[in-house]
Each structure stands twice: as C-alpha cells, then as structure tokens.
Amino acid sequence: MDKSKRPFLKSKRSFRRRLPPIQSGDRIDYRNMSLISRFISEQGKILSRRVNRLTLKQQRLITIAIKQARILSLLPFLNNEKQFEKSESTARTTGLRTRMK
C-alpha cells in the first residue's frame, strides 16, 4: 500500500520532554520550604499529583512534609486574607447599624 493512501496514520511529532519537578538530589523534608512552596496553591491548598507531575511516592512525601510544616507553623493552614478583610468590614458595618437603632 502506498504511503499517500494511508489516511489514518498519524504523523510523528517531536516533543520536548519536561524536566521532573523534583530532582534526584532534592530532599523532601518539612524544612525545605523552597521545595514545598512549589506544590502549594495561592490559597494554601496542596496541588494534585496530576498538576504537579509527581510520582505517587513523591506526592505522598510532599503531602506529609506540607502537613508537618503546617503543624509546626512553618506554613499557614489557609491563606485567605481577602476573605478575612471582607468579613471584618461587614462585621463593622453591622455593628454600627445595631448601635444606631
């Protein structure tokens, strides 16, 4: 069969292989804040394994390290400063309204 008559054959595309997020020399530890902070979202949530592109073993170790750092107060449990400001401002206005009555 001629090559031009194969309609369903996919062309070979070159792709660039991504570097692993954790190098072989990196230690996954609760004190390694530069490493841990890469796997936490802006809100303070642990990112999923699919997003991080980690192996299952690495994701487990990262999760344990993040939880240990949170317990030792090296990391916050939540990072919701904007929500806190909103609730604080609404509490002030409701307090003023009750006093005026």
C-alpha positions in Angstrom: 0.0 0.0 0.0 1.2 3.5 -0.9 2.1 5.9 1.9 -0.1 8.6 0.4 -3.2 6.4 0.6 -3.0 5.9 4.4 -5.4 8.4 5.8 -5.4 7.4 9.4 -1.7 7.3 10.0 -0.6 10.0 12.4 2.5 12.0 11.6 5.4 11.8 14.0 5.6 15.0 16.0 8.7 15.9 18.0 8.0 16.9 21.6 10.1 18.3 24.3 10.3 16.3 27.4 9.6 18.2 30.6 12.0 18.1 33.5 10.8 16.4 36.6 9.8 18.9 39.3 11.9 17.1 42.0 15.5 16.4 41.1 17.3 13.3 42.4 19.4 15.3 44.8 16.4 17.2 46.4 15.4 16.0 49.9 11.7 16.1 50.5 11.6 17.4 54.0 9.3 19.8 56.0 12.3 22.2 56.5 12.9 22.6 52.7 10.5 25.5 52.2 11.7 26.4 48.7 10.7 22.9 47.5 7.4 22.6 49.4 6.1 26.0 48.4 6.2 25.0 44.7 3.4 22.4 45.4 1.0 24.7 47.2 -1.6 26.9 45.6 -2.1 30.6 46.4 -4.9 29.7 48.8 -2.6 27.3 50.6 -4.0 24.1 49.2 -1.9 21.1 48.2 -1.9 20.8 44.5 -2.9 17.4 43.0 -0.4 14.9 41.6 -1.6 15.4 38.1 -0.9 19.2 38.3 2.5 18.6 40.0 3.6 15.8 37.6 4.9 13.8 40.6 5.1 10.1 41.1 2.8 8.6 43.7 5.6 8.2 46.2 6.8 11.7 45.8 3.3 13.1 46.2 2.8 11.2 49.4 6.2 12.5 50.8 5.3 16.1 49.7 1.9 15.9 51.4 3.4 14.6 54.6 6.1 17.3 54.6 3.5 20.0 54.0 1.3 18.8 56.8 4.3 18.6 59.2 5.3 22.2 58.2 1.7 23.4 58.9 1.7 21.7 62.3 5.0 23.3 63.2 3.6 26.6 61.9 6.2 27.0 59.2 3.3 27.2 56.7 -0.3 28.6 57.2 -3.2 26.2 57.0 -5.2 28.7 54.9 -4.2 31.8 53.1 -7.5 33.7 52.8 -6.5 37.3 53.7 -9.1 38.8 51.2 -11.9 36.8 52.7 -10.9 37.9 56.2 -10.9 41.6 55.2 -14.4 41.2 53.7 -15.9 39.5 56.8 -14.2 42.1 59.1 -15.6 45.0 57.1 -19.1 43.6 57.1 -18.9 42.9 60.9 -18.1 46.6 61.5 -21.0 47.9 59.4 -23.5 45.6 61.0 -22.2 46.6 64.4 -22.7 50.3 63.6 -26.2 49.6 62.4 -27.2 47.9 65.6 -25.8 50.7 67.7 -27.7 53.4 65.8 -31.1 51.8 66.4 
